[in-house]
Amino acid sequence: MHYQFQFRPYQRRFVRSLTTSHGVWETREGIILKLTNDLGGVGWGEIAPISWFGSENQEEALSFCRQLPEAIADETIFSIPDELPACQFGFESAFWGLRAENWGLGDKGVSPTLSLNPKSLTYSALLPAGEDALEVWRTLWQGGYRTFKWKIGVYPVTEELRIFKRLAQTLPSLTKLRLDANGGLSYEEANLWLWTCDNLKTDSTLNLEIEFVEQPLSVDKFDSMLELSHCYHTPIALDESVATLHQLVACYQKGWREIFVIKPGIVGSPFRLRQFCLECEVDAVFSSVFETSIGRKPALQLAVELSRYNRAVGFGVNHFFAEEEEIWLENLW
């Protein structure tokens, strides 16, 4: 089978810069893909790389797209090298979009603005780093969110712990909070955070649940994170350590059995990801890479299929963009 192939690069500015331990992120760049078959059916896909997280960068993805002919075959889609995981996800998503019945989406990929909002999923909203979180959560709570992720490892640990205690006292009962360090803590700081979270569980005046601490140490500190996972009651989730499917499999083989944060948009082949998750029955949290609705649709479908413990998906990020997405996408194409 051959398909007509088209692509459009894009840039979207964040309403406010996204600050993590990796630095400041101001603009989301990506590529929208369009595959058209001989019957006029259309499949849409999105390449949304994050190079500092482990995927290819935007220029590498663009270079790959530019060297392709106007008509590509199935073999091209399923032979994309593992060094281009965001490309693997984007092209396979477009391919399966042309066979929507395999995804259970119920549409034929006719419009790039069609969105999937599975009722079986709950969503986690991303809070900004620092004191801004103390106010931003209120608006998100009114919007229906009950699980939040807060970035840590950005400011001095004493300052963040002070803000954290205020946040814990302020958030309503039965809220779930995830603490995401993006690998930015030292071993001593990670111990301090985990000790603090464990002690919070004993405070009868608070009904806040610390769901997990995400990627407390850098990728090269896997053994230390494995050790910490056995020392504290607060769960640890791997994120940067399992950015790609290769890393995901490697960490599982080395004994990780706690939580895996999976970003479908950069993990690689959705077909192989599905196989791995079903065979190994991992405890997975599916998370956004600040993609558009085109990349979000297949990512959420994977979450519907593969979330064994019904954890909130980390796709509550739309408030980071100013544009009305549907109009923006139509104008892009």
C-alpha positions, 0 to 999 in steps of 0.5 A: 500500500502506498500513501501520498505524504505531506507535512507541515512544521509548526511553532506554538508559544506557551502562555508562560514559559515552562520552567523545569530542572532542564531549563526554560521552555518557551516554544513548542515545535513539531510537525503535522503529518498527513497520509492519503490513500488511493480511496481518499482516506486521510490519516493524521499524525504528529511528530512532537520531539523533546530532544532534552528528554531523549528523543530526536530534535526538531531539525532531525525530524524535519530532515527525515520528512524532507528526504521522503518521497511524495508517495511512501509505502507501509515498509517506510513507516515501519522501518523508521530507526529507533533513533527517531522515536517521535517520528515512529509515533507520528507516522504509525499514528497516521497509518493507524488513523487510516484504519480507525477500526483498529484503534476503536476511534469510530472516525476515518481521520477526515479532519485534523481537529477531531479529538478523542476524550475517553470518558473512562479517563481522569486527567492530571493538571500541570502546575507551574513551579514555585509559588505560582502553584499556590494560586493556579491550582484554584482555577484548575480545581474549578475546571474539574481537576482533582490530580495535580503535578507540581514541578520541583528541583527548580528552586532551592530545596528549602524554599520548595519544601516551604511552598510544598507545606503551604500547598499541602495545607491549602489543597482540598481533601482527597486531592492527589499530588504528583511531585516531578523533579525531572531528575533534578535532585541530589541523592540527599534532596531525594531522601529529604523529599521522600521522607517529608512525603512519608511523614505527611501520610501520618498527619491526620489533619491532611487528606492530601495523597502524594501519589508519587515522586517522579524521576527524583534523580538523573537517568544515570542514577537508576540503581539509586532510585531502585534503592530509594524505592525500597526505602520509603512508602511514597512511590517513585515513578520513572520518567526521563529514564523511560523516555523511549521504548528501549529505555522502558524495556531496559529498566523493566529488565533491571528490576523496576516494578514501580510506576512508569511514566510513558510519553507516547509522543516520544516513546517510539512505535505505538504497536511495540509499546502496546505489545510490551505493556500488555505482556509485562503488565506495567503500572503506567501513567500516560503523559503529554508532550504538549502535543496538539489534538492530533498527537493527543488522540492516539496517545489517549487511546493507548492510555485507555487500552493500557492503564491497568490502575486507572491513574489520571493521565497527564494531559491537563496542559491546554492552559499553557497555550493561548491559541484556539487550537482548532482554528490554529490547526485549520490555518496551519494546513 
